[in-house]
């Protein structure tokens, strides 16, 4: 919400907040989708419904999450 209106802020202000950071909107979007899959299981249908993804994209994200779950990379606490 902006100070003068009830609408969302512009893309300029969003981009300005990320300028010079390693995080980007694209990285945050991908991270959020992968977190959802890792939390609720690698279900392509769930992903498609929650994020409005296409069939092939949802299947690709679910496969990536399945691979992460199998390798145990999310359970590594040494870092």
C-alpha positions as protocol buffer text, in pm:
chain_id: "A"
residue {
  index: 1
  type: UNK
  ca { x: 0 y: 0 z: 0 }
}
residue {
  index: 2
  type: UNK
  ca { x: 129 y: 345 z: -80 }
}
residue {
  index: 3
  type: UNK
  ca { x: 104 y: 650 z: 146 }
}
residue {
  index: 4
  type: UNK
  ca { x: -148 y: 829 z: -76 }
}
residue {
  index: 5
  type: UNK
  ca { x: -344 y: 543 z: -233 }
}
residue {
  index: 6
  type: UNK
  ca { x: -473 y: 197 z: -155 }
}
residue {
  index: 7
  type: UNK
  ca { x: -313 y: 41 z: -464 }
}
residue {
  index: 8
  type: UNK
  ca { x: 16 y: -146 z: -482 }
}
residue {
  index: 9
  type: UNK
  ca { x: 347 y: 34 z: -514 }
}
residue {
  index: 10
  type: UNK
  ca { x: 505 y: 66 z: -857 }
}
residue {
  index: 11
  type: UNK
  ca { x: 766 y: -166 z: -1001 }
}
residue {
  index: 12
  type: UNK
  ca { x: 1021 y: 114 z: -965 }
}
residue {
  index: 13
  type: UNK
  ca { x: 999 y: 104 z: -584 }
}
residue {
  index: 14
  type: UNK
  ca { x: 1016 y: -273 z: -577 }
}
residue {
  index: 15
  type: UNK
  ca { x: 1323 y: -272 z: -801 }
}
residue {
  index: 16
  type: UNK
  ca { x: 1487 y: 6 z: -599 }
}
residue {
  index: 17
  type: UNK
  ca { x: 1467 y: -204 z: -286 }
}
residue {
  index: 18
  type: UNK
  ca { x: 1657 y: -488 z: -453 }
}
residue {
  index: 19
  type: UNK
  ca { x: 1917 y: -276 z: -633 }
}
residue {
  index: 20
  type: UNK
  ca { x: 2266 y: -394 z: -538 }
}
residue {
  index: 21
  type: UNK
  ca { x: 2132 y: -707 z: -364 }
}
residue {
  index: 22
  type: UNK
  ca { x: 2186 y: -1067 z: -466 }
}
residue {
  index: 23
  type: UNK
  ca { x: 1813 y: -1129 z: -431 }
}
residue {
  index: 24
  type: UNK
  ca { x: 1594 y: -1055 z: -729 }
}
residue {
  index: 25
  type: UNK
  ca { x: 1220 y: -1080 z: -773 }
}
residue {
  index: 26
  type: UNK
  ca { x: 1274 y: -1383 z: -995 }
}
residue {
  index: 27
  type: UNK
  ca { x: 1488 y: -1557 z: -733 }
}
residue {
  index: 28
  type: UNK
  ca { x: 1232 y: -1482 z: -461 }
}
residue {
  index: 29
  type: UNK
  ca { x: 951 y: -1617 z: -679 }
}
residue {
  index: 30
  type: UNK
  ca { x: 1138 y: -1940 z: -754 }
}
residue {
  index: 31
  type: UNK
  ca { x: 1239 y: -1978 z: -389 }
}
residue {
  index: 32
  type: UNK
  ca { x: 880 y: -1934 z: -274 }
}
residue {
  index: 33
  type: UNK
  ca { x: 755 y: -2196 z: -519 }
}
residue {
  index: 34
  type: UNK
  ca { x: 1022 y: -2447 z: -420 }
}
residue {
  index: 35
  type: UNK
  ca { x: 952 y: -2385 z: -51 }
}
residue {
  index: 36
  type: UNK
  ca { x: 585 y: -2458 z: -113 }
}
residue {
  index: 37
  type: UNK
  ca { x: 671 y: -2787 z: -282 }
}
residue {
  index: 38
  type: UNK
  ca { x: 915 y: -2887 z: -10 }
}
residue {
  index: 39
  type: UNK
  ca { x: 653 y: -2807 z: 256 }
}
residue {
  index: 40
  type: UNK
  ca { x: 352 y: -2975 z: 94 }
}
residue {
  index: 41
  type: UNK
  ca { x: 530 y: -3246 z: -101 }
}
residue {
  index: 42
  type: UNK
  ca { x: 621 y: -3261 z: -469 }
}
residue {
  index: 43
  type: UNK
  ca { x: 265 y: -3246 z: -602 }
}
residue {
  index: 44
  type: UNK
  ca { x: 246 y: -3076 z: -943 }
}
residue {
  index: 45
  type: UNK
  ca { x: -130 y: -3029 z: -913 }
}
residue {
  index: 46
  type: UNK
  ca { x: -92 y: -2839 z: -584 }
}
residue {
  index: 47
  type: UNK
  ca { x: 170 y: -2613 z: -740 }
}
residue {
  index: 48
  type: UNK
  ca { x: -41 y: -2547 z: -1047 }
}
residue {
  index: 49
  type: UNK
  ca { x: -340 y: -2448 z: -834 }
}
residue {
  index: 50
  type: UNK
  ca { x: -155 y: -2235 z: -577 }
}
residue {
  index: 51
  type: UNK
  ca { x: 65 y: -2043 z: -823 }
}
residue {
  index: 52
  type: UNK
  ca { x: -136 y: -2066 z: -1143 }
}
residue {
  index: 53
  type: UNK
  ca { x: 144 y: -2254 z: -1319 }
}
residue {
  index: 54
  type: UNK
  ca { x: 116 y: -2446 z: -1640 }
}
residue {
  index: 55
  type: UNK
  ca { x: 128 y: -2824 z: -1641 }
}
residue {
  index: 56
  type: UNK
  ca { x: 487 y: -2857 z: -1765 }
}
residue {
  index: 57
  type: UNK
  ca { x: 621 y: -2590 z: -1527 }
}
residue {
  index: 58
  type: UNK
  ca { x: 448 y: -2749 z: -1227 }
}
residue {
  index: 59
  type: UNK
  ca { x: 590 y: -3090 z: -1318 }
}
residue {
  index: 60
  type: UNK
  ca { x: 939 y: -2941 z: -1355 }
}
residue {
  index: 61
  type: UNK
  ca { x: 921 y: -2772 z: -1012 }
}
residue {
  index: 62
  type: UNK
  ca { x: 792 y: -3091 z: -851 }
}
residue {
  index: 63
  type: UNK
  ca { x: 1076 y: -3292 z: -1005 }
}
residue {
  index: 64
  type: UNK
  ca { x: 1332 y: -3043 z: -874 }
}
residue {
  index: 65
  type: UNK
  ca { x: 1181 y: -3059 z: -527 }
}
residue {
  index: 66
  type: UNK
  ca { x: 1174 y: -3438 z: -537 }
}
residue {
  index: 67
  type: UNK
  ca { x: 1544 y: -3437 z: -621 }
}
residue {
  index: 68
  type: UNK
  ca { x: 1617 y: -3200 z: -331 }
}
residue {
  index: 69
  type: UNK
  ca { x: 1421 y: -3422 z: -94 }
}
residue {
  index: 70
  type: UNK
  ca { x: 1608 y: -3732 z: -209 }
}
residue {
  index: 71
  type: UNK
  ca { x: 1952 y: -3576 z: -167 }
}
residue {
  index: 72
  type: UNK
  ca { x: 1864 y: -3434 z: 174 }
}
residue {
  index: 73
  type: UNK
  ca { x: 2008 y: -3092 z: 89 }
}
residue {
  index: 74
  type: UNK
  ca { x: 1732 y: -2919 z: 289 }
}
residue {
  index: 75
  type: UNK
  ca { x: 1824 y: -3122 z: 601 }
}
residue {
  index: 76
  type: UNK
  ca { x: 2191 y: -3019 z: 604 }
}
residue {
  index: 77
  type: UNK
  ca { x: 2251 y: -2825 z: 929 }
}
residue {
  index: 78
  type: UNK
  ca { x: 2628 y: -2791 z: 897 }
}
residue {
  index: 79
  type: UNK
  ca { x: 2607 y: -2442 z: 740 }
}
